[in-house]
Amino acid sequence: MIAHSERSTLVARVSSLVLSVLVACAPATATPQLPKQSAAMPEPAIPAILALFDRYEIVAMPEAHGNKDLDDFILALVRDSRFPDMVNDIVIECGNSLYQPVLDQYIAGMDVPFTQARKAWRNTTQSMCGQSAFFELLFPLVRAINQKLPAARRLRVLGGDPPIDWDKVTTAEEAQKFLDRWPSIASVMEKEVLARHRKALMLFGRFHLFHTADSAVSRYEKTYPKVTFVISDLGVYDANRKPGSNSAFASWPNPSLIPTKGTWLGTLTLSEINRPPVRTSVADCKVTIGFTPELQKPMAALVDGFLYLGPAEYRLGELFPASVTIDTEYITELQRRDSLLGVFGARSPQQLRDEVFQDAQDPMLGAPPPPDVKAIERDCLDRKK
């Protein structure tokens, strides 16, 4: 089965209104009535997340994946003057562990050219990493922060992606060996963070972070249980609410954090947060939609908290970095890698530029439309021919 990735859409709207008021007054267009068990109040997100490091070794949360509001929040969190006092490491999905020595030198402020350091996030197993403006900002930011800190307090950035060397990978079989990423991520967390008794901010897509599913976090939790607080964004929840209508959470501070356990948010299902994945059979191109049974649980079983970043209808998409748009050689190389990895929809340099230009005309992120199953099946059949 081959998974078709959809552009991750994040963030939804929530309210701290008392439940009795919600049940009595919410109009038909508002979110559904909420269970009576929950009245947890949201807290301002940055101080709440920093305070978590007093109780947990690791705070894990989503990063980038097309959401500029989430990008901006993480950069603000890292810039907070209290951050280096609470955190030692930032572990990222978009970092090739092959380049860790070069990355360490760059982040520490040594004389390493930016073009050398960026190989760490450009040459991963995931093309989206090299096409993200977020990582072109995060690494130089941490480097600048370190230059103001004494050596003992400097931050370290760790790459969790497998050590693939694209200069040596020439066949699909060679590329496929590096696609099982969770063992690599779990190994980095155990050896570089937990075994050394360090504190880390873990930045990965939400499916790498779930507690009870087979994920990177659940793998190292077999040895290091109860040391990680997992945060999710609100995804597509409330995204289809009519703009301007009463929201379930109009009075929440932006940004804010709320726990899932014991709250009505914890009773939501993953399907309410994330569009179910679309899978296509290699044999006959038949499409199936839905999550595996292990993910069909209340969100409180998967994550510990939700991050709210404001009204869903106003969220912004991440802009494509100009440095990649004009780099024809790199775009051509991404095409080669995608073809080896079996990624559908590889684009030519000109197609990519056209798409970037089109996206720039409407930077609003919005919610993705439901998948067109017939179109996906036709595309699969055409490729098989």
C-alpha positions in Angstrom: 0.0 0.0 0.0 1.3 3.4 -0.9 0.3 6.5 1.3 -0.6 9.7 -0.5 0.5 12.6 1.7 -1.7 15.6 2.0 -0.5 19.0 2.9 -0.7 19.1 6.6 -3.2 21.6 7.8 -3.1 22.7 11.3 -4.7 24.9 13.9 -8.4 25.2 14.8 -10.5 27.4 17.1 -11.4 26.5 20.7 -13.1 28.4 23.7 -12.9 28.6 27.4 -16.6 29.3 27.9 -18.2 27.4 30.7 -19.8 24.2 29.4 -23.3 25.0 30.5 -23.1 28.3 28.5 -21.8 26.4 25.5 -24.6 23.8 25.7 -27.4 26.3 26.2 -26.3 29.1 23.8 -24.2 27.5 21.0 -26.0 28.0 17.6 -26.4 25.1 15.2 -23.4 26.2 13.2 -21.0 26.0 16.2 -19.0 23.0 17.2 -20.9 20.0 18.7 -22.1 20.0 22.4 -19.2 19.2 24.7 -19.0 16.5 27.3 -19.7 17.8 30.8 -16.7 16.3 32.3 -14.2 19.0 31.2 -13.5 22.5 32.3 -9.8 22.8 32.0 -8.7 26.3 31.2 -6.1 27.2 28.5 -2.8 28.8 29.6 -0.6 31.2 27.6 1.4 28.7 25.5 5.1 29.8 25.8 5.3 30.0 29.6 3.2 26.8 29.9 5.5 24.9 27.6 8.7 26.2 29.3 7.2 25.1 32.7 6.7 21.6 31.4 10.5 21.1 31.4 10.4 21.1 35.2 8.4 17.9 35.0 9.4 16.2 31.8 12.7 15.5 30.0 11.2 16.0 26.5 8.4 18.2 25.2 7.4 17.0 21.7 5.3 19.1 19.2 4.7 19.4 15.5 6.8 21.7 13.3 6.5 23.4 9.9 4.7 21.1 7.5 3.3 24.1 5.7 1.8 26.1 8.6 3.4 29.5 9.0 1.6 30.3 12.2 3.2 27.2 13.8 6.6 28.2 12.3 6.3 31.6 13.9 5.3 30.2 17.3 8.3 27.9 17.4 10.7 30.6 16.5 9.1 32.9 19.2 9.5 30.0 21.7 13.2 29.5 20.9 13.8 33.2 21.1 12.4 33.5 24.6 15.1 34.5 27.0 14.2 31.6 29.3 14.5 28.9 26.7 18.3 28.2 27.1 17.8 27.8 30.9 15.1 25.1 30.4 16.3 23.3 27.2 19.6 21.7 26.1 18.7 20.2 22.7 16.3 20.8 19.8 15.7 17.5 18.0 14.3 17.9 14.5 12.7 15.7 11.9 14.3 17.6 9.1 17.9 16.9 10.0 20.1 14.2 8.4 22.2 12.6 11.1 24.9 12.0 8.6 25.8 15.7 8.8 25.6 16.0 12.6 29.3 16.9 13.0 29.0 19.8 10.5 25.7 20.8 12.0 27.3 20.9 15.5 30.0 23.1 14.3 27.7 25.5 12.6 25.2 25.7 15.5 28.1 26.3 17.9 29.1 29.4 15.9 32.2 28.0 14.2 33.3 29.2 10.8 31.1 26.8 8.7 29.6 28.1 5.4 25.8 28.2 5.4 25.8 26.2 2.1 27.6 23.4 3.9 25.3 23.5 7.0 22.1 23.5 5.0 23.0 20.0 3.6 21.7 18.8 7.0 18.1 19.8 6.2 18.2 19.7 2.4 19.6 16.2 2.0 17.1 14.2 4.1 14.7 11.4 3.1 11.9 14.0 3.0 11.8 16.4 0.1 9.6 18.8 2.0 12.5 19.5 4.4 14.6 21.1 1.7 11.6 23.1 0.5 10.7 24.6 3.9 11.4 28.2 4.8 11.1 27.4 8.5 14.4 25.5 8.6 16.3 28.2 6.7 15.4 30.4 9.6 15.6 28.0 12.6 19.3 27.0 12.2 20.7 30.5 11.8 18.5 31.7 14.7 19.9 29.0 17.1 23.4 29.8 15.9 22.9 33.5 16.7 21.5 32.7 20.2 24.5 30.5 21.0 26.9 33.3 20.2 25.4 35.2 23.1 25.6 32.3 25.5 28.5 30.8 27.5 29.6 27.4 26.2 27.9 25.5 29.0 24.5 26.9 28.1 24.6 26.6 24.3 21.9 24.8 22.5 22.5 21.8 20.4 20.4 20.9 17.3 20.1 17.1 16.6 19.0 15.6 13.3 16.7 12.6 13.7 16.6 11.5 10.0 18.5 8.4 8.9 22.1 9.0 7.6 21.3 8.8 3.9 24.1 9.9 1.5 22.3 11.0 -1.6 25.6 11.3 -3.5 25.9 7.5 -3.2 22.3 6.4 -3.6 21.5 5.6 -7.2 18.8 2.9 -7.0 15.3 2.6 -5.5 16.5 -0.4 -3.4 19.3 1.7 -1.9 16.9 4.6 -1.1 14.2 2.3 0.4 16.7 1.1 3.1 16.5 4.6 4.7 12.7 5.0 4.8 12.1 3.3 8.2 12.8 6.5 10.1 11.4 5.7 13.6 14.4 3.5 14.7 16.7 6.4 13.8 14.7 9.0 15.6 14.3 6.8 18.7 18.0 6.0 18.7 18.9 9.7 18.6 16.5 10.5 21.5 17.9 7.7 23.6 21.6 8.1 23.0 22.0 11.9 22.6 19.3 13.1 25.0 17.9 10.7 27.5 21.0 8.7 28.3 22.9 12.0 28.9 20.1 13.4 31.1 19.5 16.4 28.9 16.2 18.2 28.2 15.0 18.5 24.6 12.3 20.1 22.5 11.3 17.6 19.9 10.0 19.0 16.6 8.4 16.3 14.3 5.1 15.7 12.4 2.4 14.6 14.8 2.3 11.0 13.7 5.9 10.5 14.9 4.9 11.6 18.4 1.8 9.6 19.5 2.1 7.7 22.8 0.1 4.5 22.1 0.6 4.0 18.3 3.8 2.6 16.8 5.7 5.9 16.6 9.2 7.2 17.3 8.1 8.4 20.8 6.4 5.1 21.7 9.5 3.2 20.7 11.8 4.9 23.1 9.1 5.1 25.8 9.6 1.3 26.2 12.8 2.2 27.9 12.1 5.7 29.1 8.4 5.8 30.0 6.6 9.0 31.2 9.4 11.4 30.3 7.7 13.0 27.3 4.8 15.5 27.1 3.3 15.4 23.6 1.6 18.4 22.1 -0.6 18.4 19.0 -1.9 21.2 16.9 -5.7 21.2 16.3 -5.4 20.3 12.6 -8.6 20.6 10.6 -10.8 20.7 13.6 -13.3 23.5 13.3 -11.8 24.5 9.9 -15.1 24.1 8.1 -17.0 26.3 10.5 -18.5 29.3 8.8 -16.1 32.3 9.2 -17.4 34.8 11.7 -19.9 32.4 13.3 -19.6 31.6 17.0 -16.7 29.4 17.8 -16.4 26.9 20.5 -13.4 28.8 21.9 -13.6 32.4 21.0 -12.2 33.6 24.4 -9.0 31.5 24.3 -5.8 33.5 24.5 -3.7 33.2 21.3 -1.4 31.2 21.6 -2.5 28.9 24.3 -2.0 25.4 25.6 -4.6 23.0 27.1 -4.2 19.4 28.4 -6.2 16.6 26.8 -6.7 14.4 29.8 -10.0 15.2 31.6 -11.1 17.7 29.0 -13.5 17.6 26.2 -10.7 18.0 23.7 -9.3 14.7 24.8 -12.5 13.0 23.7 -12.0 14.1 20.1 -10.9 11.5 17.6 -7.9 11.7 15.2 -10.3 11.9 12.3 -11.6 15.2 13.7 -8.1 16.5 13.8 -6.5 15.1 10.7 -7.8 14.1 7.3 -7.7 10.3 7.2 -4.9 9.0 5.0 -5.5 7.8 1.4 -3.8 4.6 0.4 -3.6 3.0 -3.1 -3.0 -0.6 -3.8 0.0 -1.2 -6.0 -1.6 -4.3 -7.5 -5.0 -2.9 -8.7 -4.9 0.9 -7.8 -7.9 0.5 -5.5 -8.1 3.4 -3.0 -8.9 3.0 0.7 -9.4 5.8 3.2 -9.0 5.6 7.0 -6.7 5.2 10.0 -5.4 2.0 11.3 -7.2 0.5 14.4 -4.4 1.5 16.8 -5.1 5.2 15.9 -8.8 5.0 16.3 -8.7 6.2 19.9 -9.5 9.4 21.8 -6.8 12.0 21.4 -6.1 11.9 25.1 -4.6 8.4 24.5 -2.3 9.8 21.8 -1.2 13.2 23.0 -1.1 15.2 26.3 -2.0 18.7 25.1 -3.3 20.9 22.3 -1.7 24.1 21.0 -4.2 26.7 19.8 -2.9 29.4 17.5 -5.9 31.4 16.6 -8.9 31.3 14.2 -8.7 28.6 11.6 -9.9 30.9 8.8 -6.9 33.3 9.3 -4.0 30.9 9.4 -1.2 31.4 6.8 0.6 28.9 4.7 4.4 28.7 4.8 6.1 30.5 1.9 8.4 28.6 -0.4 12.0 29.8 0.0 13.3 31.8 -2.9 16.8 30.2 -2.6 15.3 26.9 -3.6 13.1 28.3 -6.4 16.1 29.6 -8.3 18.3 26.6 -7.6 17.6 24.5 -10.7 20.3 22.0 -9.9 18.8 21.2 -6.5 15.2 21.0 -7.8 16.4 18.5 -10.4 18.1 16.5 -7.7 14.9 16.5 -5.7 13.1 15.1 -8.7 15.6 12.3 -8.9 15.2 11.4 -5.2 11.4 11.4 -5.4 11.5 9.1 -8.3 13.7 6.7 -6.4 11.4 6.9 -3.4 8.3 6.3 -5.5 6.8 9.6 -4.7 3.9 10.6 -7.0 3.7 14.0 -8.6 7.4 14.9 -9.0 7.6 18.3 -10.6 10.0 19.8 -13.1 11.8 23.1 -12.2 9.3 25.1 -14.2 6.3 23.3 -12.8 7.6 24.0 -9.3 8.1 27.7 -10.1 4.6 28.0 -11.5 3.2 26.4 -8.4 5.2 28.6 -6.1 4.0 31.7 -8.0 0.4 30.5 -7.8 0.6 29.8 -4.0 2.1 33.3 -3.4 -1.1 34.9 -4.8 -3.1 33.3 -2.0 -1.1 32.7 1.2 -4.1 31.6 3.3 -3.6 28.0 4.4 -7.2 26.8 4.5 -8.4 23.3 4.9 -7.7 20.7 2.1 -10.7 19.4 0.1 -11.8 15.8 0.5 -9.7 13.4 -1.7 -10.9 12.7 -5.2 -10.8 9.0 -5.1 -11.6 8.5 -8.8 -8.9 11.0 -9.8 -6.3 9.1 -7.6 -7.2 5.8 -9.1 -6.9 7.2 -12.7 -3.6 8.7 -11.9 -2.4 5.4 -10.5 -3.6 3.5 -13.6 -1.9 6.0 -15.9 1.4 5.6 -14.1 1.1 1.8 -14.3 0.7 2.1 -18.0 
